[in-house]
Amino acid sequence: MAFPVVFHVGGLNLPAHWLFETLSYFVGFRLYLWLKSRAPDPIGDEGRLSVLIGAILGAGLGSKLLGFLEHPEIWALALKNPVYFFAAKTILGALLGGIIGVEIAKKLSGIQRSTGDLYVYPLLIGMMIGRVGCFLTGVSDGTWGKATTFFMGFDAGDGVKRHPTPLYEIIALGLIGLSLWLIKQRIKLNEGDLFKLFIMAYCAWRFMIEFLKPVVTYGF
């Protein structure tokens, strides 16, 4: 397999990262609409719209902020060429920023109940699809791990066998989703508990996987 993978469709060259990122948004949103249609929404359409707007704005800002902190070299490039501004993004930053954005939107809208449970599985599925794009993009994506002799390591485009951390995350997200489903079947959770468990599990996973990634140094 040659990295980065590019799909040739009808005369168009579609980079794997762009294709699967777009697909993740589409599938995640469709799953959200389907889940929302299965039961009455306790906060109503207007309240849900406010929460979505807060989530989108917060996720966008959080993704960029943490993305630049994680890859300071991109910030240096963005100062010279604004197009690099769009290259800095991270899922964890989007999640944390989205939570802050939602809480601000809820405060402004007077919503006092938890709203996150509905987003858990759309987020999980969307993130898994998006990580396929990261995996197929190879080392140039900036999400692959350090050099390794581990049996799952392989060359992602730079001649070095590395930890395929996007693949690890797909597996981890699948296990988190399955665990949450089993917990929900066996334990009566309070409103908002499912989302809290998801965020705690994902943050714990991201903390552990960072030990397999190259160390970022700051030139201060």
N, C-alpha and C positions, 0 to 999 in steps of 0.2 A: 504494500500500500504506500502510495506517494503522498506525503504531507506538504502543504495543506490540501485537503480534498476539495475538489471543485466539481460540481455536477453540471453537465452540459445538457440543457433541456431546450429543445426548439430553437437552437442557435444562440441561446443565452448561457453565459457562464455564471453559475450561482455558487458562491463560496459556501461551504458547509456551515460555517458559523452563522452567517446571515440567514441561511435557509432554516436552520433548526431554531434559531432565536425567534424568527418570525412565526414559525410553527408553534413554538412554546406559548407565545402570547395568544395565538388563535385558539389552540386546544384548551389552554387554561381558562380563557374567558368563556368559551362554550361550555366547559364543565361547570363553571361558576353559575352560569345562567340556568343550566339543567338542574343543579342542586337547589338553586333559589326557587325554581318553579315547583319543586316537590312539596314544599311546606310554606305556610304563611310566614312572611318576614316580619319579625317583631318590631323592627324599627321603621318599616314602611319604605316605599320607593324613594321619597324625598330624602329621608335620613340616610338610606343606603347610598344614594348618589353623592351626598356630602362626604360620606366616609370614603367612597371610591376616589373622589377628587383629592382628598387629603392623602390617601395612600399613594396615588400616582405621583403627586408633587413631592411628597416626602421621600418616596423610593428613588425618584430621579436625582434629587439633591444628595441623598445619602449614598447612593451608588457612586456618584462622581467624587464626593469628598473622600470616602474610604478608598476608592479606586486610586486617586492621586497619592494618598498616604501609603498605599500598598506598592505602587509603582511610581516613585518620585521621578524617575527618568522620563516618564510620559509628560509630567508637568513641565519639565524643562523644554521638551519638544513643543508642547502646546503654547508656550510663551513665544516661540518663533513661528509656529504655524498653527492657527486655531483649529484646523481639521483634526489635530491630535486630541483636542478636548473630548471628542466623541469616543476615543479609544479607551479612556479610563472609566471602568465600571466594575462593580463587584456585587454578587448576589447578596452577600452578608450585609453590605452597606445599604442595599436596596431594602432589605427586610427591616433593618433597624430604623432607617429613615422613614420607611412606610409606617411603622408603628408610631413614631413620633408624629407624623403627619395625620394619622388617624385620630390620635388622642387630641390634637389641636382642633381637628374638624368636629369631633364629638363635643368638645368644650364649647365651641362656637355655636353648635346646633342644639345644645342642651340634651344630648344623648348620654344617658347614664349607665346603660347596660353594655355588656361585652358584645363585640361584633365580629370577633376574629374566627370563630369556628367554621363559618361558611367558606372561608378562604383556604383552609388547611390543605385539602386534597387538590384544588386547582393549582395552588402553589407547588405542592409536591410534584405533580405530574408535569407542570410547566418547567420546573427546574430540572427534572430528569431529561426532558426533551432537549432543553437548552444545553445541558452538559454533553449530549451527543455531539453537538456542534463544536464544543470546546475540544472534545476528544479527537474529532476528525480534522481539526485545524492543526493539531500537532503542537510542537514546542513554541511556535511563533505566537500562539494564543496567550502565553504567559501564565497558564494555569497548571502546566505539567510539573512533576516533582523533580527531585534531585536524581543524579546518577545512581544506579543500583545494580546489584547482581541478583536481585529477587527474581523468581521465575516469571513474574508477570511483567517485568520491565522490558521495554523494547524501544527501538530507535523511532523517535517522533519527528525526525527531519533534520537533526543536527549531528547525526553520527554517533550519538551517545545513548545507551540504554537507560531509560528513566522510568520512575514510578508513573504509571498512567493515572494520575490523581483524578482526572475527570471521570474515568471509568470507576474508580473506587467510590466516588461520590454518587454515581448512579446506583450502585449496589447499596450504599449506605441509606440513600433516600428511600429505596424500595423497602429496606428493612424497617426504617422509621415508620413508613406508611403502614406496613403490615402490623407492626407493634401497636400503633395507635388504633388501628381497626380492632385488634384483639382486645385491647384495653377497653375500648368503647362498648364492645359486646359483653364484657364481663363485669364492668364497674359503672355505676351510675355517676356520670361526671356532671359537675355544675357548669352553667353557661360560661364559656371562655376558657375552661380547663383544657380542652383539646388543643386550642391554639397555643396556650402556655407550654404544654408538654412538647408540642412541635418545635417551638422556638428554643426551648431548653435543650432538646435533643440535637437540633441542628447546630446550635452554637457550640455544644460539647464536641460534636463531630468536627466542626471547623477548627476548633482549638487543637484537636489531636492531629488532624491532617496537615496542619502547618509545619509540624516537625519533619515532614517528608518533602517540603518545598525548599528551594534555594533561599538563603538568608538575604534579605534586602538591607543594604547599607545606605546611609545618608551622608552625602558629602558636605557636611557643615564644618 
